[in-house]
């Protein structure tokens, strides 16, 4: 990836890129490196400031880890996404540690945390970008937390999907999210989000024709 | 509370107050109201934009609520604190709903969300303040999540405190947080934070002399 390609990725990912001075852009470029990660590589493990990670291809999984090795996936990032929780030096108000693995073979461009932090202290637009990017993840995490703690919709949706395919045969539930929401007493947006989550976990496949169950046994474990 | 008092509270709570134009200050003041809440009052319940809440006295509890009425306390706010999660119109990236109750009789000053949002779109310093204030709570919530999901330190500390008082008699554990951390295999900061949490829950009282157990039966429930 030549310099021009990194520049055009920065331009795509950072809304402030076009407003920076050329010297600020060069400064960021100097602290930027391309990294290729094999599937399963740990990219970030907690406290240190790895930097701002832009994902060119592949996917990253962001999770927390207990002392005894229990993991909880908070969210995933894909091509075009940017990860700021890996840059603790940019976000002073973030005091928790996350872990990041490459879930597939991934190509990333990492902007050094120090250079980014220095710029964000001088440039409010950069600071606002970093804060907003982190805050979006707050919503993701709250969603995971509510699902896990209140044990509600994931279980209800899993039970519903298993019931449907056992009643009607085959492996596909041919209903809209709206219809499913009505059946399980929820809202369409909530069902859509949970289906998306099931898709990302490889449990189901979603298409215009409906929801196809891919992993019945894991779905059963969620339902039980 | 006369206008001057509200102004001096704003000056205390908002780091940007001194940098605003007089017309911006007057505009915020016009959308500001004092509210007194009796203990137990629900102040905010989810989606609507209640506004930015400044706490003059008392305390507020911020929690999430499941469909079947299960609550999880995320954090508490006290005199001098400011609550931004109650202003969904200011923070577009926050998509989850929190509930807020007055846990004690509380005096608050509430700045209207619309006026604040409008200002924050024009003034990066105001925007950065709101985003950072929200992001600090992300860390609080992650802490709660880790404690609950990994079922670790709250349980270990409760077991330790109960063991100690049953071994030594009385109701006070005369050890430093450092010493307790070593006994239960944790770090001093982590123990300090958990003790603070136990104090806020009315389970123990903390002083220079040690930690006094106030509610043995609830502590036993945590330990079991």
Interface residues (C-beta under 8 A of the other chain):
Chain A: X64 X66 X67 X68 X70 X72 X91 X93 X94 X95 X96 X124 X125 X127 X128 X131 X132 X134 X135 X136 X137 X138 X139 X141 X142 X143 X145 X146 X148 X149 X150 X152
Chain B: X64 X66 X67 X68 X70 X72 X91 X93 X94 X95 X96 X124 X125 X127 X128 X131 X132 X134 X135 X136 X137 X138 X139 X141 X142 X143 X145 X146 X148 X149 X150 X152
